[in-house]
Amino acid sequence: MIPITLTVNGERVSRHVEPRRHLIDFLRLDLGLTGSHAGCEHGVCGACTVRVDGEIVRGCLVPAASLDGAEVTTIEGLSDSGEVADLQAHFVARNAAQCGYCTPGMIMTAADILRHHPDATRAQIREHLSGNYCRCTGYHAIVDAVEATLAERAARRQEERR
Amino acid sequence: MKWPAIGYVRARSLDDLWEAQRTHGAAAQVLAGGQTLLATLAFRLSEPGVLVDITRIPELRGVALRDGVLRIGALTRHAELGRDPLIARHAPLIAAAVPYIAHPAIRNRGTIGGSLAYADPAAELPACAVALDATLHLLSARGERRVKAEGFFTGLLSTLLEPGEIIAAVELPPASPAQRSAILEVSRRSGDYAMAGIAAVLELDAAGQVASPRLTFFGVGDRPVLATRANAALAGRVLDAAAIAAAAEALEGDLDPPADLHGPPEMKRHLARVLLRRALAQFLPAREKAA
């Protein structure tokens, strides 16, 4: 067992973990944070997307043991912070969640677009989300929700400049 | 499935790494970004005894230009390659390759050293290293050595790395003002490994004459393929439609692609020819592109 101390959604956490424990099982089974989903568990589907040290990663491809000192943000932390409340409202308005399995990963990746690419085109949104699978195939509603959020935020920035 | 039971050692220095290798011998497996290695654990394609996490070793980090050499630390992550100002200026081909590598979340973890050591023949960075005539700085408990990227890849997922040896850095000659470079690939879905790709590097003088062409293909063999005959067909010629046609024709002799899941060898040859034409057309002066 490997001792680790890290920050998860702003709270300091110390645990002993087995080296075979990936970040998503650590969050779900050891911490009870079940918002992050384990999908394919080999880095293809994106359902496990979380933030480590401010950047999105595949949680299933990160050993928990490697995260001593890291700062992890999950969908729970992101939701509570209010950072993506508008994006989540657009998901609801367009039924972009459908079965909901991919939704936490989609929101984490979409939040990355909102943060790093505020002027993203529809094509760039699709490209950035291309590593997140939705097996309901509800991609258009998801891309619509991200696009609408970007447009709304751009309009708000415009408003504030006036 | 879940990873197998495994050990884990956090190396904070090169000495920690050598110590872990002494203790665990052949069971020790270096872990960098882990974006390939950890997926292979899930598939039981590899079952190392102990992961030795090298991501906290300072000597393997950082990008620097010193004494006319651009040194990219092996732990530099793909996303960092894509936003580093020294790389954008002195090795623009590498910055251009980044958007083709997997997806944003994977680019935030995967490293250049890991990509080169894994040596997937359809990956972008090994081909870029060959096209840019990179030198790889290798370290082991026994000492260090430098090898050319061109000879480093010895076959499918195979390299010159010896047991216990790691890539410390990739060293590149900075791009000259005359250098032109481009990377293009064909894949079924964004982020997939390429069905065929080209990393093209050459120099163009004021008269449009080609020097030091290093067209390198990926996804068409068991390792990156430096297109020797196509390059010879270009060297010393003024780059124009006829020169491009000559290079495309000479390329036939450079490639011996295997059939794979994507299709037969002739399809790969076709894709490679198309990519060669597209890449070189990017280097033509504007008036010829219009023609």
Interface residues (C-beta under 8 A of the other chain):
Chain A: I2 E18 P19 R20 H22 D25 E41 H42 G43 G46 T49 V52 E55 I56 V57 R58 C60 L61 V62 P63 A65 S66 D68 T109 D112 E127 H128 S130 G131 N132
Chain B: M1 K2 W3 P4 A5 I6 G7 Y8 R10 L31 G34 Q35 L38 A39 A42 F43 L51 D53 T55 A79 P99 A102 H103 P104 A105 I106 N108 R109 R189 S190 G191
